[in-house]
Amino acid sequence: MFEGLSNLAALWKNARQITGRLQALNDELRQKRVTGAAGGGMVEIECNGLLEVLRCRIDPQLIAQGDHGLIEDLV
């Protein structure tokens, strides 16, 4: 019976360590920055390591052309 409690305590300790490590990795990924471009740089998207979009830039000349389908494809 006590061996089972010992195992449970060890599992609980490991779970806390894993949770802490996952939080640290999450924070690290949130700080990473990746930029992708399409259409010769007419569209640029910046994301963090969690794939959250931080910035989307579309060249005003592309918007002025009014080709919504092209803009959608590039984004």
C-alpha positions in Angstrom: 0.0 0.0 0.0 2.8 2.5 0.9 4.6 1.6 -2.2 1.6 2.7 -4.2 1.6 6.0 -2.3 5.3 6.5 -3.0 4.7 5.9 -6.7 1.8 8.4 -6.7 4.0 11.0 -5.0 6.7 10.5 -7.6 4.1 10.8 -10.4 2.8 14.0 -8.9 6.4 15.4 -8.6 7.1 14.5 -12.3 3.8 16.1 -13.4 4.8 19.4 -11.7 8.2 19.3 -13.4 6.7 18.6 -16.8 4.1 21.3 -16.3 6.9 23.8 -15.5 9.0 22.7 -18.5 6.0 23.0 -20.8 5.2 26.5 -19.6 8.9 27.5 -20.1 8.8 26.1 -23.7 5.5 27.9 -24.3 7.0 31.2 -23.2 10.1 30.5 -25.4 7.9 29.8 -28.4 5.9 32.9 -27.8 9.1 35.0 -28.1 10.3 33.4 -31.4 9.6 35.4 -34.5 9.2 34.0 -38.1 8.5 36.1 -41.2 7.2 34.7 -44.4 6.7 36.5 -47.7 4.9 35.9 -50.9 4.4 37.6 -54.2 8.0 38.9 -54.3 7.5 40.5 -50.9 4.2 42.1 -51.6 2.7 40.2 -48.7 4.5 39.6 -45.5 3.2 37.7 -42.4 5.0 37.6 -39.1 4.2 34.9 -36.6 5.5 33.7 -33.3 6.5 30.2 -32.5 3.0 29.4 -31.4 1.8 30.2 -35.0 -0.1 33.3 -33.8 -0.1 36.0 -36.5 1.5 39.1 -35.1 1.6 41.3 -38.3 0.3 41.1 -41.8 1.6 43.6 -44.4 0.1 43.9 -47.9 1.7 46.3 -50.3 -0.6 49.2 -51.1 0.0 48.7 -54.9 -1.3 45.2 -54.6 -4.5 46.5 -52.9 -4.9 49.2 -55.5 -4.9 46.5 -58.3 -8.2 45.3 -56.7 -7.5 41.6 -57.4 -9.0 40.1 -54.3 -8.4 36.5 -55.4 -4.7 37.2 -55.8 -4.4 38.8 -52.4 -6.2 35.8 -50.8 -3.8 33.4 -52.5 -0.8 35.3 -51.4 -2.0 35.6 -47.8 
